[in-house]
Amino acid sequence: MKEDIYLSLRDCLERATGRDVTMERGRWDPDAFNILVGLQYLNRKAARELVASSVRYGLFDVEILDHGMINYKPDTRRFFEDEERAVFQRAAFFLSYFRQSCDEVARTGLAAYQITPGFCTGLRTHSPRSEEQRDIDALYFGHVDEHRARILDALSERCKLVVLRPRDAITFQTRNSLAARARVVLSLGRAAPFGHIGPMRLIGMAHLPSFCLSEAPRLSQPELAPFAHFVEDTDDLPQRALDALADPAFRSSKEEAAAEALHELQPVAELKRCLDETL
């Protein structure tokens, strides 16, 4: 999902600022305002150098921040407890898809803003497909842990399921091509303590549009309501997928609603507010 995330962020920033936005890895531009994406990948040395520098920057993270950790990894406590807490203190703002992450970061004193990715031209890679053109019953792309494997195994015995893992290293375009051919695109959460559903998969699929069947988030994420059909009990998810496969009209209505809701999201307005208030 990284390409979707980066394309969406760049598009929003360019529309919010009216300026060109470049994406680079492992380099700060002292003459520009920088946004660090992926806090957990900042090692101790780089964190110290960033804090000691004169670089102007903000933070954007798509992981869940909770209980003083990033993705519940104990080694990331350093950003909240050690000298690297200064990474937050030096930043201009923090952006996240999740209210939970914003609340956690706000405890450091940093201004935190929730944004939900909206329409992005670069994500509209395929035109809508007819039911006859969809020759894949269900598609899942992403990491497969034990929790997800249990659901996918149950479904694979009952329909034509395609699973794409990061190790398959397919392109963004190829993945979307498969999604456009799928009748159902699956969105799966993770076992406790995780309770969120990442929005970018749902938002990305609304661009095609494709029907998303998703586990229901245990966190409050009302902004996602138009973009998937949510299932409360994960044990029911394979059967709900089969029910959706048998009901093209239901899937089509959900796709149309998601595509319409996509244009009602206002991430650019929220980014403008963030930049006006903090820069």
KEMAR-186021 format. One record per residue (C-alpha): chain; residue in three letters; residue number from 0; x negated, y negated, z negated. Coordinates in nm, 3 decimals. Example, Ala and Ser with C-alpha at 12.3 -4.5 7.8 and 13.67 -1.06 7.14 Angstrom:
% KEMAR-186021
<node dolo="A" nuke="ALA" kepa="0" c1="-1.230" c2="0.450" c3="-0.780"/>
<node dolo="A" nuke="SER" kepa="1" c1="-1.367" c2="0.106" c3="-0.714"/>
END
This chain:
% KEMAR-186021
<node dolo="A" nuke="MET" kepa="0" c1="0.000" c2="0.000" c3="0.000"/>
<node dolo="A" nuke="LYS" kepa="1" c1="-0.300" c2="-0.233" c3="-0.023"/>
<node dolo="A" nuke="GLU" kepa="2" c1="-0.270" c2="-0.360" c3="0.333"/>
<node dolo="A" nuke="ASP" kepa="3" c1="0.097" c2="-0.447" c3="0.282"/>
<node dolo="A" nuke="ILE" kepa="4" c1="0.012" c2="-0.629" c3="-0.041"/>
<node dolo="A" nuke="TYR" kepa="5" c1="-0.274" c2="-0.831" c3="0.109"/>
<node dolo="A" nuke="LEU" kepa="6" c1="-0.081" c2="-0.925" c3="0.422"/>
<node dolo="A" nuke="SER" kepa="7" c1="0.217" c2="-1.036" c3="0.215"/>
<node dolo="A" nuke="LEU" kepa="8" c1="0.005" c2="-1.243" c3="-0.026"/>
<node dolo="A" nuke="ARG" kepa="9" c1="-0.186" c2="-1.415" c3="0.253"/>
<node dolo="A" nuke="ASP" kepa="10" c1="0.135" c2="-1.495" c3="0.439"/>
<node dolo="A" nuke="CYS" kepa="11" c1="0.296" c2="-1.644" c3="0.128"/>
<node dolo="A" nuke="LEU" kepa="12" c1="-0.011" c2="-1.850" c3="0.040"/>
<node dolo="A" nuke="GLU" kepa="13" c1="-0.046" c2="-1.988" c3="0.392"/>
<node dolo="A" nuke="ARG" kepa="14" c1="0.319" c2="-2.090" c3="0.400"/>
<node dolo="A" nuke="ALA" kepa="15" c1="0.303" c2="-2.234" c3="0.048"/>
<node dolo="A" nuke="THR" kepa="16" c1="-0.011" c2="-2.442" c3="0.110"/>
<node dolo="A" nuke="GLY" kepa="17" c1="-0.010" c2="-2.506" c3="0.485"/>
<node dolo="A" nuke="ARG" kepa="18" c1="-0.375" c2="-2.397" c3="0.489"/>
<node dolo="A" nuke="ASP" kepa="19" c1="-0.571" c2="-2.103" c3="0.626"/>
<node dolo="A" nuke="VAL" kepa="20" c1="-0.630" c2="-1.816" c3="0.383"/>
<node dolo="A" nuke="THR" kepa="21" c1="-0.920" c2="-1.577" c3="0.430"/>
<node dolo="A" nuke="MET" kepa="22" c1="-0.966" c2="-1.237" c3="0.268"/>
<node dolo="A" nuke="GLU" kepa="23" c1="-1.312" c2="-1.119" c3="0.171"/>
<node dolo="A" nuke="ARG" kepa="24" c1="-1.458" c2="-0.858" c3="-0.058"/>
<node dolo="A" nuke="GLY" kepa="25" c1="-1.716" c2="-0.919" c3="-0.329"/>
<node dolo="A" nuke="ARG" kepa="26" c1="-1.777" c2="-1.289" c3="-0.262"/>
<node dolo="A" nuke="TRP" kepa="27" c1="-1.661" c2="-1.618" c3="-0.415"/>
<node dolo="A" nuke="ASP" kepa="28" c1="-1.632" c2="-1.934" c3="-0.209"/>
<node dolo="A" nuke="PRO" kepa="29" c1="-1.748" c2="-2.228" c3="-0.425"/>
<node dolo="A" nuke="ASP" kepa="30" c1="-1.587" c2="-2.474" c3="-0.181"/>
<node dolo="A" nuke="ALA" kepa="31" c1="-1.242" c2="-2.314" c3="-0.188"/>
<node dolo="A" nuke="PHE" kepa="32" c1="-0.983" c2="-2.207" c3="-0.440"/>
<node dolo="A" nuke="ASN" kepa="33" c1="-1.021" c2="-1.832" c3="-0.490"/>
<node dolo="A" nuke="ILE" kepa="34" c1="-0.768" c2="-1.568" c3="-0.594"/>
<node dolo="A" nuke="LEU" kepa="35" c1="-0.903" c2="-1.250" c3="-0.751"/>
<node dolo="A" nuke="VAL" kepa="36" c1="-0.694" c2="-0.946" c3="-0.656"/>
<node dolo="A" nuke="GLY" kepa="37" c1="-0.734" c2="-0.640" c3="-0.879"/>
<node dolo="A" nuke="LEU" kepa="38" c1="-0.867" c2="-0.740" c3="-1.219"/>
<node dolo="A" nuke="GLN" kepa="39" c1="-0.962" c2="-0.386" c3="-1.322"/>
<node dolo="A" nuke="TYR" kepa="40" c1="-1.222" c2="-0.370" c3="-1.043"/>
<node dolo="A" nuke="LEU" kepa="41" c1="-1.417" c2="-0.662" c3="-1.190"/>
<node dolo="A" nuke="ASN" kepa="42" c1="-1.715" c2="-0.510" c3="-1.374"/>
<node dolo="A" nuke="ARG" kepa="43" c1="-1.872" c2="-0.664" c3="-1.683"/>
<node dolo="A" nuke="LYS" kepa="44" c1="-2.160" c2="-0.827" c3="-1.496"/>
<node dolo="A" nuke="ALA" kepa="45" c1="-1.932" c2="-0.982" c3="-1.235"/>
<node dolo="A" nuke="ALA" kepa="46" c1="-1.694" c2="-1.100" c3="-1.508"/>
<node dolo="A" nuke="ARG" kepa="47" c1="-1.973" c2="-1.279" c3="-1.695"/>
<node dolo="A" nuke="GLU" kepa="48" c1="-2.100" c2="-1.440" c3="-1.376"/>
<node dolo="A" nuke="LEU" kepa="49" c1="-1.751" c2="-1.557" c3="-1.280"/>
<node dolo="A" nuke="VAL" kepa="50" c1="-1.684" c2="-1.714" c3="-1.621"/>
<node dolo="A" nuke="ALA" kepa="51" c1="-2.021" c2="-1.890" c3="-1.619"/>
<node dolo="A" nuke="SER" kepa="52" c1="-1.975" c2="-2.024" c3="-1.265"/>
<node dolo="A" nuke="SER" kepa="53" c1="-1.797" c2="-2.337" c3="-1.145"/>
<node dolo="A" nuke="VAL" kepa="54" c1="-1.575" c2="-2.135" c3="-0.910"/>
<node dolo="A" nuke="ARG" kepa="55" c1="-1.206" c2="-2.229" c3="-0.917"/>
<node dolo="A" nuke="TYR" kepa="56" c1="-0.981" c2="-1.925" c3="-0.922"/>
<node dolo="A" nuke="GLY" kepa="57" c1="-0.648" c2="-1.768" c3="-1.007"/>
<node dolo="A" nuke="LEU" kepa="58" c1="-0.559" c2="-1.404" c3="-1.070"/>
<node dolo="A" nuke="PHE" kepa="59" c1="-0.318" c2="-1.173" c3="-0.886"/>
<node dolo="A" nuke="ASP" kepa="60" c1="-0.260" c2="-0.815" c3="-0.997"/>
<node dolo="A" nuke="VAL" kepa="61" c1="-0.010" c2="-0.553" c3="-0.885"/>
<node dolo="A" nuke="GLU" kepa="62" c1="-0.081" c2="-0.308" c3="-1.167"/>
<node dolo="A" nuke="ILE" kepa="63" c1="0.117" c2="-0.297" c3="-1.489"/>
<node dolo="A" nuke="LEU" kepa="64" c1="-0.041" c2="-0.483" c3="-1.781"/>
<node dolo="A" nuke="ASP" kepa="65" c1="0.089" c2="-0.369" c3="-2.118"/>
<node dolo="A" nuke="HIS" kepa="66" c1="-0.037" c2="-0.305" c3="-2.472"/>
<node dolo="A" nuke="GLY" kepa="67" c1="-0.357" c2="-0.493" c3="-2.397"/>
<node dolo="A" nuke="MET" kepa="68" c1="-0.451" c2="-0.264" c3="-2.107"/>
<node dolo="A" nuke="ILE" kepa="69" c1="-0.426" c2="-0.243" c3="-1.730"/>
<node dolo="A" nuke="ASN" kepa="70" c1="-0.239" c2="0.072" c3="-1.622"/>
<node dolo="A" nuke="TYR" kepa="71" c1="-0.280" c2="0.200" c3="-1.978"/>
<node dolo="A" nuke="LYS" kepa="72" c1="-0.653" c2="0.260" c3="-1.926"/>
<node dolo="A" nuke="PRO" kepa="73" c1="-0.837" c2="0.213" c3="-2.256"/>
<node dolo="A" nuke="ASP" kepa="74" c1="-1.154" c2="0.085" c3="-2.087"/>
<node dolo="A" nuke="THR" kepa="75" c1="-0.960" c2="-0.220" c3="-1.961"/>
<node dolo="A" nuke="ARG" kepa="76" c1="-0.898" c2="-0.346" c3="-2.316"/>
<node dolo="A" nuke="ARG" kepa="77" c1="-1.216" c2="-0.548" c3="-2.268"/>
<node dolo="A" nuke="PHE" kepa="78" c1="-1.020" c2="-0.810" c3="-2.073"/>
<node dolo="A" nuke="PHE" kepa="79" c1="-0.799" c2="-0.873" c3="-2.375"/>
<node dolo="A" nuke="GLU" kepa="80" c1="-1.037" c2="-0.815" c3="-2.666"/>
<node dolo="A" nuke="ASP" kepa="81" c1="-1.400" c2="-0.876" c3="-2.566"/>
<node dolo="A" nuke="GLU" kepa="82" c1="-1.588" c2="-1.167" c3="-2.415"/>
<node dolo="A" nuke="GLU" kepa="83" c1="-1.417" c2="-1.091" c3="-2.084"/>
<node dolo="A" nuke="ARG" kepa="84" c1="-1.099" c2="-1.240" c3="-2.226"/>
<node dolo="A" nuke="ALA" kepa="85" c1="-1.260" c2="-1.559" c3="-2.095"/>
<node dolo="A" nuke="VAL" kepa="86" c1="-1.170" c2="-1.440" c3="-1.744"/>
<node dolo="A" nuke="PHE" kepa="87" c1="-0.810" c2="-1.526" c3="-1.834"/>
<node dolo="A" nuke="GLN" kepa="88" c1="-0.907" c2="-1.845" c3="-2.015"/>
<node dolo="A" nuke="ARG" kepa="89" c1="-1.101" c2="-1.978" c3="-1.713"/>
<node dolo="A" nuke="ALA" kepa="90" c1="-0.831" c2="-1.892" c3="-1.460"/>
<node dolo="A" nuke="ALA" kepa="91" c1="-0.578" c2="-2.144" c3="-1.330"/>
<node dolo="A" nuke="PHE" kepa="92" c1="-0.286" c2="-1.897" c3="-1.328"/>
<node dolo="A" nuke="PHE" kepa="93" c1="-0.184" c2="-1.532" c3="-1.315"/>
<node dolo="A" nuke="LEU" kepa="94" c1="0.053" c2="-1.384" c3="-1.056"/>
<node dolo="A" nuke="SER" kepa="95" c1="0.225" c2="-1.046" c3="-1.077"/>
<node dolo="A" nuke="TYR" kepa="96" c1="0.515" c2="-0.850" c3="-0.934"/>
<node dolo="A" nuke="PHE" kepa="97" c1="0.613" c2="-0.751" c3="-1.289"/>
<node dolo="A" nuke="ARG" kepa="98" c1="0.772" c2="-0.950" c3="-1.571"/>
<node dolo="A" nuke="GLN" kepa="99" c1="0.604" c2="-0.714" c3="-1.820"/>
<node dolo="A" nuke="SER" kepa="100" c1="0.257" c2="-0.803" c3="-1.689"/>
<node dolo="A" nuke="CYS" kepa="101" c1="0.336" c2="-1.175" c3="-1.698"/>
<node dolo="A" nuke="ASP" kepa="102" c1="0.451" c2="-1.151" c3="-2.059"/>
<node dolo="A" nuke="GLU" kepa="103" c1="0.135" c2="-0.964" c3="-2.155"/>
<node dolo="A" nuke="VAL" kepa="104" c1="-0.096" c2="-1.217" c3="-1.990"/>
<node dolo="A" nuke="ALA" kepa="105" c1="0.099" c2="-1.514" c3="-2.128"/>
<node dolo="A" nuke="ARG" kepa="106" c1="-0.017" c2="-1.402" c3="-2.474"/>
<node dolo="A" nuke="THR" kepa="107" c1="-0.370" c2="-1.507" c3="-2.374"/>
<node dolo="A" nuke="GLY" kepa="108" c1="-0.243" c2="-1.861" c3="-2.315"/>
<node dolo="A" nuke="LEU" kepa="109" c1="-0.265" c2="-1.839" c3="-1.934"/>
<node dolo="A" nuke="ALA" kepa="110" c1="0.030" c2="-1.956" c3="-1.723"/>
<node dolo="A" nuke="ALA" kepa="111" c1="0.183" c2="-1.644" c3="-1.565"/>
<node dolo="A" nuke="TYR" kepa="112" c1="0.429" c2="-1.631" c3="-1.276"/>
<node dolo="A" nuke="GLN" kepa="113" c1="0.632" c2="-1.342" c3="-1.142"/>
<node dolo="A" nuke="ILE" kepa="114" c1="0.672" c2="-1.323" c3="-0.766"/>
<node dolo="A" nuke="THR" kepa="115" c1="0.860" c2="-1.071" c3="-0.555"/>
<node dolo="A" nuke="PRO" kepa="116" c1="0.722" c2="-1.026" c3="-0.204"/>
<node dolo="A" nuke="GLY" kepa="117" c1="0.962" c2="-1.140" c3="0.066"/>
<node dolo="A" nuke="PHE" kepa="118" c1="0.978" c2="-1.136" c3="0.445"/>
<node dolo="A" nuke="CYS" kepa="119" c1="0.641" c2="-1.129" c3="0.618"/>
<node dolo="A" nuke="THR" kepa="120" c1="0.610" c2="-1.119" c3="0.996"/>
<node dolo="A" nuke="GLY" kepa="121" c1="0.309" c2="-0.887" c3="0.978"/>
<node dolo="A" nuke="LEU" kepa="122" c1="0.514" c2="-0.619" c3="0.803"/>
<node dolo="A" nuke="ARG" kepa="123" c1="0.781" c2="-0.611" c3="1.077"/>
<node dolo="A" nuke="THR" kepa="124" c1="0.595" c2="-0.351" c3="1.281"/>
<node dolo="A" nuke="HIS" kepa="125" c1="0.884" c2="-0.149" c3="1.427"/>
<node dolo="A" nuke="SER" kepa="126" c1="1.235" c2="-0.206" c3="1.554"/>
<node dolo="A" nuke="PRO" kepa="127" c1="1.531" c2="-0.026" c3="1.395"/>
<node dolo="A" nuke="ARG" kepa="128" c1="1.571" c2="0.336" c3="1.508"/>
<node dolo="A" nuke="SER" kepa="129" c1="1.894" c2="0.521" c3="1.582"/>
<node dolo="A" nuke="GLU" kepa="130" c1="1.988" c2="0.832" c3="1.386"/>
<node dolo="A" nuke="GLU" kepa="131" c1="1.898" c2="1.044" c3="1.690"/>
<node dolo="A" nuke="GLN" kepa="132" c1="1.547" c2="0.897" c3="1.701"/>
<node dolo="A" nuke="ARG" kepa="133" c1="1.475" c2="0.994" c3="1.341"/>
<node dolo="A" nuke="ASP" kepa="134" c1="1.321" c2="1.340" c3="1.341"/>
<node dolo="A" nuke="ILE" kepa="135" c1="1.176" c2="1.338" c3="0.988"/>
<node dolo="A" nuke="ASP" kepa="136" c1="1.415" c2="1.409" c3="0.704"/>
<node dolo="A" nuke="ALA" kepa="137" c1="1.211" c2="1.257" c3="0.420"/>
<node dolo="A" nuke="LEU" kepa="138" c1="0.878" c2="1.080" c3="0.389"/>
<node dolo="A" nuke="TYR" kepa="139" c1="0.663" c2="1.009" c3="0.085"/>
<node dolo="A" nuke="PHE" kepa="140" c1="0.336" c2="0.819" c3="0.100"/>
<node dolo="A" nuke="GLY" kepa="141" c1="0.106" c2="0.751" c3="-0.193"/>
<node dolo="A" nuke="HIS" kepa="142" c1="-0.073" c2="0.926" c3="-0.476"/>
<node dolo="A" nuke="VAL" kepa="143" c1="0.069" c2="1.259" c3="-0.588"/>
<node dolo="A" nuke="ASP" kepa="144" c1="0.036" c2="1.331" c3="-0.959"/>
<node dolo="A" nuke="GLU" kepa="145" c1="0.199" c2="1.613" c3="-1.152"/>
<node dolo="A" nuke="HIS" kepa="146" c1="0.522" c2="1.418" c3="-1.203"/>
<node dolo="A" nuke="ARG" kepa="147" c1="0.558" c2="1.340" c3="-0.833"/>
<node dolo="A" nuke="ALA" kepa="148" c1="0.445" c2="1.685" c3="-0.717"/>
<node dolo="A" nuke="ARG" kepa="149" c1="0.732" c2="1.848" c3="-0.908"/>
<node dolo="A" nuke="ILE" kepa="150" c1="0.990" c2="1.637" c3="-0.723"/>
<node dolo="A" nuke="LEU" kepa="151" c1="0.825" c2="1.676" c3="-0.384"/>
<node dolo="A" nuke="ASP" kepa="152" c1="0.790" c2="2.052" c3="-0.420"/>
<node dolo="A" nuke="ALA" kepa="153" c1="1.161" c2="2.085" c3="-0.499"/>
<node dolo="A" nuke="LEU" kepa="154" c1="1.256" c2="1.876" c3="-0.196"/>
<node dolo="A" nuke="SER" kepa="155" c1="1.014" c2="2.039" c3="0.048"/>
<node dolo="A" nuke="GLU" kepa="156" c1="1.199" c2="2.369" c3="0.013"/>
<node dolo="A" nuke="ARG" kepa="157" c1="1.522" c2="2.212" c3="0.133"/>
<node dolo="A" nuke="CYS" kepa="158" c1="1.440" c2="1.969" c3="0.415"/>
<node dolo="A" nuke="LYS" kepa="159" c1="1.168" c2="1.852" c3="0.655"/>
<node dolo="A" nuke="LEU" kepa="160" c1="0.942" c2="1.654" c3="0.423"/>
<node dolo="A" nuke="VAL" kepa="161" c1="0.624" c2="1.471" c3="0.525"/>
<node dolo="A" nuke="VAL" kepa="162" c1="0.380" c2="1.373" c3="0.249"/>
<node dolo="A" nuke="LEU" kepa="163" c1="0.095" c2="1.129" c3="0.315"/>
<node dolo="A" nuke="ARG" kepa="164" c1="-0.176" c2="1.100" c3="0.050"/>
<node dolo="A" nuke="PRO" kepa="165" c1="-0.452" c2="0.838" c3="0.035"/>
<node dolo="A" nuke="ARG" kepa="166" c1="-0.702" c2="1.103" c3="0.144"/>
<node dolo="A" nuke="ASP" kepa="167" c1="-0.516" c2="1.128" c3="0.477"/>
<node dolo="A" nuke="ALA" kepa="168" c1="-0.652" c2="0.780" c3="0.555"/>
<node dolo="A" nuke="ILE" kepa="169" c1="-0.394" c2="0.698" c3="0.819"/>
<node dolo="A" nuke="THR" kepa="170" c1="-0.352" c2="0.343" c3="0.943"/>
<node dolo="A" nuke="PHE" kepa="171" c1="-0.085" c2="0.101" c3="0.828"/>
<node dolo="A" nuke="GLN" kepa="172" c1="0.070" c2="0.113" c3="1.177"/>
<node dolo="A" nuke="THR" kepa="173" c1="0.077" c2="0.495" c3="1.187"/>
<node dolo="A" nuke="ARG" kepa="174" c1="0.237" c2="0.514" c3="0.844"/>
<node dolo="A" nuke="ASN" kepa="175" c1="0.507" c2="0.267" c3="0.944"/>
<node dolo="A" nuke="SER" kepa="176" c1="0.564" c2="0.459" c3="1.265"/>
<node dolo="A" nuke="LEU" kepa="177" c1="0.638" c2="0.769" c3="1.058"/>
<node dolo="A" nuke="ALA" kepa="178" c1="0.857" c2="0.569" c3="0.818"/>
<node dolo="A" nuke="ALA" kepa="179" c1="1.061" c2="0.437" c3="1.111"/>
<node dolo="A" nuke="ARG" kepa="180" c1="1.125" c2="0.799" c3="1.214"/>
<node dolo="A" nuke="ALA" kepa="181" c1="1.229" c2="0.906" c3="0.862"/>
<node dolo="A" nuke="ARG" kepa="182" c1="1.589" c2="0.921" c3="0.746"/>
<node dolo="A" nuke="VAL" kepa="183" c1="1.481" c2="0.887" c3="0.383"/>
<node dolo="A" nuke="VAL" kepa="184" c1="1.170" c2="0.720" c3="0.242"/>
<node dolo="A" nuke="LEU" kepa="185" c1="1.099" c2="0.823" c3="-0.116"/>
<node dolo="A" nuke="SER" kepa="186" c1="0.985" c2="0.590" c3="-0.392"/>
<node dolo="A" nuke="LEU" kepa="187" c1="0.859" c2="0.781" c3="-0.695"/>
<node dolo="A" nuke="GLY" kepa="188" c1="0.754" c2="0.649" c3="-1.033"/>
<node dolo="A" nuke="ARG" kepa="189" c1="0.504" c2="0.795" c3="-1.276"/>
<node dolo="A" nuke="ALA" kepa="190" c1="0.531" c2="0.981" c3="-1.602"/>
<node dolo="A" nuke="ALA" kepa="191" c1="0.548" c2="0.790" c3="-1.931"/>
<node dolo="A" nuke="PRO" kepa="192" c1="0.417" c2="0.548" c3="-2.045"/>
<node dolo="A" nuke="PHE" kepa="193" c1="0.468" c2="0.403" c3="-1.696"/>
<node dolo="A" nuke="GLY" kepa="194" c1="0.818" c2="0.271" c3="-1.647"/>
<node dolo="A" nuke="HIS" kepa="195" c1="0.799" c2="0.044" c3="-1.342"/>
<node dolo="A" nuke="ILE" kepa="196" c1="0.863" c2="0.085" c3="-0.971"/>
<node dolo="A" nuke="GLY" kepa="197" c1="0.629" c2="-0.102" c3="-0.736"/>
<node dolo="A" nuke="PRO" kepa="198" c1="0.829" c2="-0.340" c3="-0.516"/>
<node dolo="A" nuke="MET" kepa="199" c1="0.605" c2="-0.344" c3="-0.210"/>
<node dolo="A" nuke="ARG" kepa="200" c1="0.704" c2="0.001" c3="-0.086"/>
<node dolo="A" nuke="LEU" kepa="201" c1="1.071" c2="-0.098" c3="-0.098"/>
<node dolo="A" nuke="ILE" kepa="202" c1="1.011" c2="-0.444" c3="0.049"/>
<node dolo="A" nuke="GLY" kepa="203" c1="0.786" c2="-0.304" c3="0.322"/>
<node dolo="A" nuke="MET" kepa="204" c1="1.045" c2="-0.047" c3="0.424"/>
<node dolo="A" nuke="ALA" kepa="205" c1="1.319" c2="-0.314" c3="0.435"/>
<node dolo="A" nuke="HIS" kepa="206" c1="1.127" c2="-0.474" c3="0.722"/>
<node dolo="A" nuke="LEU" kepa="207" c1="1.178" c2="-0.170" c3="0.952"/>
<node dolo="A" nuke="PRO" kepa="208" c1="1.443" c2="-0.112" c3="0.803"/>
<node dolo="A" nuke="SER" kepa="209" c1="1.431" c2="0.232" c3="0.642"/>
<node dolo="A" nuke="PHE" kepa="210" c1="1.650" c2="0.380" c3="0.372"/>
<node dolo="A" nuke="CYS" kepa="211" c1="1.469" c2="0.411" c3="0.038"/>
<node dolo="A" nuke="LEU" kepa="212" c1="1.566" c2="0.658" c3="-0.230"/>
<node dolo="A" nuke="SER" kepa="213" c1="1.395" c2="0.573" c3="-0.556"/>
<node dolo="A" nuke="GLU" kepa="214" c1="1.362" c2="0.677" c3="-0.913"/>
<node dolo="A" nuke="ALA" kepa="215" c1="1.523" c2="0.413" c3="-1.131"/>
<node dolo="A" nuke="PRO" kepa="216" c1="1.274" c2="0.194" c3="-1.318"/>
<node dolo="A" nuke="ARG" kepa="217" c1="1.277" c2="0.216" c3="-1.696"/>
<node dolo="A" nuke="LEU" kepa="218" c1="1.163" c2="-0.147" c3="-1.710"/>
<node dolo="A" nuke="SER" kepa="219" c1="1.409" c2="-0.419" c3="-1.618"/>
<node dolo="A" nuke="GLN" kepa="220" c1="1.358" c2="-0.495" c3="-1.247"/>
<node dolo="A" nuke="PRO" kepa="221" c1="1.689" c2="-0.640" c3="-1.123"/>
<node dolo="A" nuke="GLU" kepa="222" c1="1.516" c2="-0.802" c3="-0.825"/>
<node dolo="A" nuke="LEU" kepa="223" c1="1.477" c2="-0.456" c3="-0.668"/>
<node dolo="A" nuke="ALA" kepa="224" c1="1.848" c2="-0.366" c3="-0.675"/>
<node dolo="A" nuke="PRO" kepa="225" c1="1.922" c2="-0.440" c3="-0.304"/>
<node dolo="A" nuke="PHE" kepa="226" c1="1.621" c2="-0.250" c3="-0.170"/>
<node dolo="A" nuke="ALA" kepa="227" c1="1.681" c2="0.113" c3="-0.268"/>
<node dolo="A" nuke="HIS" kepa="228" c1="1.936" c2="0.363" c3="-0.385"/>
<node dolo="A" nuke="PHE" kepa="229" c1="1.822" c2="0.436" c3="-0.741"/>
<node dolo="A" nuke="VAL" kepa="230" c1="1.855" c2="0.770" c3="-0.918"/>
<node dolo="A" nuke="GLU" kepa="231" c1="1.855" c2="0.769" c3="-1.298"/>
<node dolo="A" nuke="ASP" kepa="232" c1="1.777" c2="1.136" c3="-1.355"/>
<node dolo="A" nuke="THR" kepa="233" c1="1.467" c2="1.246" c3="-1.161"/>
<node dolo="A" nuke="ASP" kepa="234" c1="1.588" c2="1.607" c3="-1.168"/>
<node dolo="A" nuke="ASP" kepa="235" c1="1.877" c2="1.492" c3="-0.947"/>
<node dolo="A" nuke="LEU" kepa="236" c1="1.655" c2="1.323" c3="-0.691"/>
<node dolo="A" nuke="PRO" kepa="237" c1="1.611" c2="1.617" c3="-0.449"/>
<node dolo="A" nuke="GLN" kepa="238" c1="1.989" c2="1.669" c3="-0.435"/>
<node dolo="A" nuke="ARG" kepa="239" c1="2.051" c2="1.295" c3="-0.391"/>
<node dolo="A" nuke="ALA" kepa="240" c1="1.810" c2="1.304" c3="-0.096"/>
<node dolo="A" nuke="LEU" kepa="241" c1="2.008" c2="1.586" c3="0.062"/>
<node dolo="A" nuke="ASP" kepa="242" c1="2.333" c2="1.397" c3="0.001"/>
<node dolo="A" nuke="ALA" kepa="243" c1="2.188" c2="1.091" c3="0.176"/>
<node dolo="A" nuke="LEU" kepa="244" c1="2.068" c2="1.299" c3="0.469"/>
<node dolo="A" nuke="ALA" kepa="245" c1="2.424" c2="1.420" c3="0.519"/>
<node dolo="A" nuke="ASP" kepa="246" c1="2.566" c2="1.066" c3="0.516"/>
<node dolo="A" nuke="PRO" kepa="247" c1="2.416" c2="0.847" c3="0.794"/>
<node dolo="A" nuke="ALA" kepa="248" c1="2.677" c2="0.573" c3="0.740"/>
<node dolo="A" nuke="PHE" kepa="249" c1="2.575" c2="0.536" c3="0.377"/>
<node dolo="A" nuke="ARG" kepa="250" c1="2.208" c2="0.511" c3="0.469"/>
<node dolo="A" nuke="SER" kepa="251" c1="2.280" c2="0.260" c3="0.744"/>
<node dolo="A" nuke="SER" kepa="252" c1="2.477" c2="0.034" c3="0.510"/>
<node dolo="A" nuke="LYS" kepa="253" c1="2.193" c2="0.038" c3="0.257"/>
<node dolo="A" nuke="GLU" kepa="254" c1="1.937" c2="-0.043" c3="0.527"/>
<node dolo="A" nuke="GLU" kepa="255" c1="2.143" c2="-0.338" c3="0.649"/>
<node dolo="A" nuke="ALA" kepa="256" c1="2.187" c2="-0.470" c3="0.295"/>
<node dolo="A" nuke="ALA" kepa="257" c1="1.812" c2="-0.444" c3="0.226"/>
<node dolo="A" nuke="ALA" kepa="258" c1="1.720" c2="-0.619" c3="0.550"/>
<node dolo="A" nuke="GLU" kepa="259" c1="1.961" c2="-0.902" c3="0.468"/>
<node dolo="A" nuke="ALA" kepa="260" c1="1.840" c2="-0.935" c3="0.109"/>
<node dolo="A" nuke="LEU" kepa="261" c1="1.481" c2="-0.955" c3="0.229"/>
<node dolo="A" nuke="HIS" kepa="262" c1="1.536" c2="-1.305" c3="0.365"/>
<node dolo="A" nuke="GLU" kepa="263" c1="1.695" c2="-1.425" c3="0.041"/>
<node dolo="A" nuke="LEU" kepa="264" c1="1.376" c2="-1.373" c3="-0.160"/>
<node dolo="A" nuke="GLN" kepa="265" c1="1.179" c2="-1.692" c3="-0.219"/>
<node dolo="A" nuke="PRO" kepa="266" c1="0.815" c2="-1.604" c3="-0.306"/>
<node dolo="A" nuke="VAL" kepa="267" c1="0.686" c2="-1.911" c3="-0.122"/>
<node dolo="A" nuke="ALA" kepa="268" c1="0.896" c2="-2.142" c3="-0.340"/>
<node dolo="A" nuke="GLU" kepa="269" c1="0.764" c2="-1.971" c3="-0.654"/>
<node dolo="A" nuke="LEU" kepa="270" c1="0.406" c2="-1.998" c3="-0.530"/>
<node dolo="A" nuke="LYS" kepa="271" c1="0.452" c2="-2.369" c3="-0.457"/>
<node dolo="A" nuke="ARG" kepa="272" c1="0.581" c2="-2.419" c3="-0.810"/>
<node dolo="A" nuke="CYS" kepa="273" c1="0.285" c2="-2.228" c3="-0.950"/>
<node dolo="A" nuke="LEU" kepa="274" c1="0.031" c2="-2.426" c3="-0.751"/>
<node dolo="A" nuke="ASP" kepa="275" c1="0.196" c2="-2.760" c3="-0.826"/>
<node dolo="A" nuke="GLU" kepa="276" c1="0.200" c2="-2.689" c3="-1.199"/>
<node dolo="A" nuke="THR" kepa="277" c1="-0.148" c2="-2.544" c3="-1.240"/>
<node dolo="A" nuke="LEU" kepa="278" c1="-0.382" c2="-2.697" c3="-0.980"/>
END
